[in-house]
Amino acid sequence: MSAQHTPTGTETKNGKPPNLKNAKNAAVSGFVGTMLEYYDFYIFATAAALYLQPLFFPAAGGAGAIFALATVGVSYVSRPFGAILWGWLGDVVGRKTALMACIVLMGVATFVIGVIPTYDTIGIAAPIIVVVLRLLQGLSAGGESPGSASLSMESAPEHRRGFYASWTIAGATAGLVLSSAIFIPLNLIPGTFMIDFGWRIPFLLSILVTVVTVFMRARLHEPEVFEEKKEQHETVKFPLFYLLRSYPLQMLRVAGMALFLLMVGLFSTFSLAYGTKVAGIESSEMLALITVSNLGTLVMVPVLGHLSDKIGRRPVFIGGCVGMMVLVVAYFAALSHAGPGNTLLVWVLGILLVSFAYSASNGIYPAFFPEQFPAQVRYSGMAISLMLGLVIAGFAPAIAQIINGENDNWLGVSLFAAGGIAISALCALFTPETSKVPTAELGLKK
């Protein structure tokens, strides 16, 4: 850099202006890729809540329901291993290569779930295959959204990282909406269509979105801040060991902040099962509530991402956590006293909880979390820390089912959720603000 040149805050370390076309491509690719990931991931959660127990886990009493919901959490066990694998690939070889591999694995595993014979046909092999495929889905998910978020954040113009990275989580929301919405018309078909074959249709359709996503990923370029590290031979051969040695507190804080994501499983899976089986609400109405509530986040997440660029990550993130802690108790209280034709309050509280409070924290973390680490270990740092937090969050529906038991303990479920979210808020309180730090300086120790 010459003596006459002054950085503007919108340039990379080598003095080049950001590539806005690549930044937009990264945001769009992150949106579509995470949409597919969450579509694949949560059509299983919806199917587990409504159909899979008698087909694959025909155990007596409530044990079968717990086993079915536990398969939702099983995939979170393999997520940290996926985070290590894809994080290493993304930090050593490149973000694009890791993201391509993630999406292919997720698409294939999801499609195969749609063709598995049931327990009545192949016996114990059926639930075993389901669990193995869920582990493969978790392995893929361990790298998809962290990689997309890191790539989008690194490719974005300075001081707009929150907005650009938020599209990754908007894609996750779109996938969740699509995963719920696709079951609504299928549920309207009378008779035993859904239990006989209909539940398989969303899994089989996933292959189409996989092909589209692979095509889009092929057009991506690596972010300049990462390319600079490769050119200067500053990449790290073993990111996990480097992180454990140099960034243990950052990893613990990010893992703690990720606990608020237990709200996804509690709202989209546990409350779906609770609302239909305990409150007696039609499954189509509960699916509609989940769909509408998450549609609101498609609008709010980019808005709140932009807000975090203006006022900071921490105020928006912590504000969302406080809102969730209050609203989750109110939501489950309303749900426990609801019934057919008496769901207005459930709808209002569900929309406030997800579209606004949850969106505040959810829209910020794709920028906030990777900003805690330097470029050469950013993918691994974001992925491993996030997935460690998600191990607990992933089992939230099963834990909630155990807490709820046979006595409708909605208050216990609410306090469990509020406790996890409080840890997220506390960790964020002790995490440095990063919204105004230049991209090239993120994660560097002073």
ZIHUUR-V677312 format. One record per backbone hydrogen bond with DSSP energy under -1.0 kcal/mol. NH is the residue of the N-H (numbers start at 1). CO is the residue of the C=O. Records with the same first field share a line. If there is no record, write none. Layout:
NH = CO / CO
This chain:
12 = 16
15 = 12
18 = 10
20 = 18
23 = 19
24 = 20
25 = 21
26 = 22
27 = 23
28 = 24
29 = 25
30 = 26
31 = 27
32 = 28
33 = 29
34 = 30
35 = 31
36 = 32
37 = 33
38 = 34
39 = 35
40 = 36
41 = 37
42 = 38
43 = 39
46 = 42
47 = 43
48 = 44
49 = 45
50 = 46
51 = 47
52 = 47
56 = 52
57 = 53
59 = 57
63 = 60
66 = 62
67 = 63
68 = 64
69 = 65
70 = 66
71 = 67
74 = 70
76 = 73
77 = 74
82 = 78
83 = 79
84 = 80
85 = 81
86 = 82
87 = 83
88 = 84
89 = 85
90 = 86
91 = 87
92 = 88
93 = 89
94 = 89
98 = 94
99 = 95
100 = 96
101 = 97
102 = 98
103 = 99
104 = 100
105 = 101
106 = 102
107 = 103
108 = 104
109 = 105
110 = 106
111 = 107
112 = 108
113 = 109
114 = 110
115 = 112
116 = 113
119 = 55
121 = 118
122 = 118
123 = 119
125 = 122
126 = 123
128 = 124
129 = 125
130 = 126
131 = 127
132 = 128
133 = 129
134 = 130
135 = 131
136 = 132
137 = 133
138 = 134
139 = 135
140 = 136
141 = 137
142 = 138
143 = 140
144 = 140
147 = 143
148 = 144
149 = 145
150 = 146
151 = 147
152 = 148
153 = 149
154 = 150
155 = 151
156 = 152
160 = 157
164 = 160
165 = 161
166 = 162
167 = 164
168 = 165
170 = 166
171 = 167
172 = 168
173 = 169
174 = 170
175 = 171
176 = 172
177 = 173
178 = 174
179 = 175
180 = 176
181 = 177
182 = 178
187 = 183
189 = 186
196 = 192
197 = 193
198 = 193
199 = 194
200 = 197
201 = 198
204 = 200
205 = 201
207 = 204
208 = 205
210 = 206
211 = 207
212 = 208
213 = 209
214 = 210
215 = 211
216 = 212
217 = 213
218 = 214
219 = 216
220 = 217
227 = 223
228 = 224
230 = 226
231 = 227
232 = 228
233 = 230
234 = 229
242 = 238
243 = 239
244 = 240
245 = 241
246 = 242
247 = 243
251 = 247
252 = 248
253 = 249
254 = 250
255 = 251
256 = 252
257 = 253
258 = 254
259 = 256
260 = 257
261 = 258
262 = 259
263 = 260
264 = 261
266 = 262
267 = 263
268 = 264
269 = 265
270 = 265
271 = 266
273 = 269
274 = 270
275 = 271
276 = 272
277 = 273
278 = 274
279 = 274
281 = 275
286 = 282
287 = 283
288 = 284
289 = 285
290 = 286
291 = 287
292 = 288
293 = 289
294 = 290
295 = 291
296 = 292
300 = 296
301 = 297
303 = 299
304 = 300
305 = 301
306 = 302
307 = 303
308 = 304
309 = 305
311 = 307
312 = 308
317 = 313
318 = 314
319 = 315
320 = 316
321 = 317
322 = 318
323 = 319
324 = 320
325 = 321
326 = 322
327 = 323
328 = 324
330 = 326
331 = 327
332 = 328
333 = 329
334 = 330
335 = 331
336 = 332
338 = 335
342 = 339
347 = 343
348 = 344
349 = 345
350 = 346
351 = 347
352 = 348
353 = 349
354 = 350
355 = 351
357 = 352
358 = 353
360 = 356
361 = 357
362 = 358
363 = 359
365 = 361
367 = 364
368 = 364
369 = 365
371 = 367
372 = 369
373 = 370
377 = 374
381 = 377
382 = 378
383 = 379
384 = 380
385 = 381
386 = 382
387 = 383
388 = 384
389 = 385
390 = 386
391 = 387
393 = 389
394 = 390
396 = 393
399 = 395
400 = 396
401 = 397
402 = 398
403 = 399
404 = 400
405 = 401
409 = 404
410 = 408
413 = 409
414 = 410
415 = 411
416 = 412
417 = 413
418 = 414
419 = 415
420 = 416
421 = 417
422 = 418
423 = 419
424 = 420
425 = 421
426 = 422
427 = 423
428 = 424
429 = 425
431 = 428
437 = 434
441 = 438
442 = 439
444 = 441
